[in-house]
Amino acid sequence: MSAGPEGIVRDEIRALSAYHVPAADGMVKLDAMENPYTLPETLRREIGDAVANAALNRYPDPSAPALKARLRRVMEIPERCDIVLGNGSDELIQVITQCVARPGAAVLTPTPTFVMYGMYAVFCGMRYAGVPLKTDFSLDAGRFLAAIAEHKPALVFIAYPNNPTGNLFPEDAVAEIIAAAPGLVVLDEAYHLFAGKTFLPRLAEFPNLVVMRTLSKLGLAGIRLGYAVGRPEWIREFDKVRGVYNVNVLTQLVAEKVLARYEVIEEQAKNIRAGRERLAGRLRTLPGVIPYPSDANFILARVPDAARAFEGLTRRRVLVKNFPGHPMLGPCLRMTVGTPEENEKLVSALAETLAGH
Ligand SMILES: *Cc1c(COP(=O)(O)O)cnc(C)c1O
């Protein structure tokens, strides 16, 4: 008898579906929180020259000192903290989860939130518990604190701001959760530049806090670079578990070049924040559409018939994110803030769809 995956691959893996990435060819792509802007010509040329001269025959430097030094300066990383780099912050979620996955240990998150926290908990054989947000997607701090007491989680993930809801939980409530948690708390600040809020300066206050970020939502989704910042005692452990050469030569090089011109990214983020406010205002004028408050580069909105709206938008070549069958997000669509032209296309396509054209 030859062995197939049944009975060999773990049941909980077989029960999962792979993360689905829909085709987006020729569409206005507003489903994945990418930055719609390109880099200035001079910077692109500089990157081209650097890539042309890169030592592609050599393994990358596993400690990436130049890139870390640049990150430290640009992101104002506290001196006494260390940095671990990942192939996207996705990889860091995996690494951190693996580090704490003792038999019986639990991962706790608010829900709905970024789905990868729960996926990696399952991959690593951990217990996963989600604490529901209130119906308006605000944090139920009392319920979260009770869940901490009940589950005693080894690991808490909080996205700050949260994805897919877009809101930023109150700083005081998050601080209270960190202080109450018996294990590690990872604050995922993937959208910090759109929120203007961060716990980085407060790392010294909380020995169990790690702040994780990514360059993906800032305009560099294609190079896959995430980083986590915390006390050296934590970072040392994560460093053992990540792939030694997890951040490739080209990623290190391009990230350094772009971070050297961080004002470009900041300017783009400023435009996106302004675009977000305009888009929210336009969405509010559509019948039955209720945008939720956002501190990120996307907007979650309740729409009258999400399945029909999604289908109508797709037919008009606008790709957003829907959540079919989800108990809380089912009636909603998540829309990335694009360029003003893209936002306008989104609004007019949605208006047409709602009018039943
Ligand atoms: C997009 C996103 C990530 C993933 O970032 P990568 O660095 O591209 O892997 C992590 N956390 C949250 C909350 C996100 O929305």
PDBQT file of the ligand as one rigid body, heavy atoms in Angstrom, charges set to zero:
ROOT
HETATM    1  C1  LIG A 401      -0.649  42.588   5.558  1.00  0.00    +0.000 C 
HETATM    2  C2  LIG A 401      -0.470  42.250   6.967  1.00  0.00    +0.000 A 
HETATM    3  C3  LIG A 401       0.635  41.495   7.389  1.00  0.00    +0.000 A 
HETATM    4  C4  LIG A 401       1.527  40.769   6.432  1.00  0.00    +0.000 C 
HETATM    5  O1  LIG A 401       2.580  41.493   6.063  1.00  0.00    +0.000 OA
HETATM    6  P1  LIG A 401       3.764  40.884   5.195  1.00  0.00    +0.000 P 
HETATM    7  O2  LIG A 401       4.926  41.597   5.747  1.00  0.00    +0.000 OA
HETATM    8  O3  LIG A 401       3.435  41.242   3.794  1.00  0.00    +0.000 OA
HETATM    9  O4  LIG A 401       3.857  39.403   5.403  1.00  0.00    +0.000 OA
HETATM   10  C5  LIG A 401       0.816  41.297   8.742  1.00  0.00    +0.000 A 
HETATM   11  N1  LIG A 401      -0.071  41.768   9.628  1.00  0.00    +0.000 NA
HETATM   12  C6  LIG A 401      -1.152  42.462   9.258  1.00  0.00    +0.000 A 
HETATM   13  C7  LIG A 401      -2.101  42.946  10.284  1.00  0.00    +0.000 C 
HETATM   14  C8  LIG A 401      -1.396  42.716   7.914  1.00  0.00    +0.000 A 
HETATM   15  O5  LIG A 401      -2.494  43.356   7.554  1.00  0.00    +0.000 OA
ENDROOT
TORSDOF 0
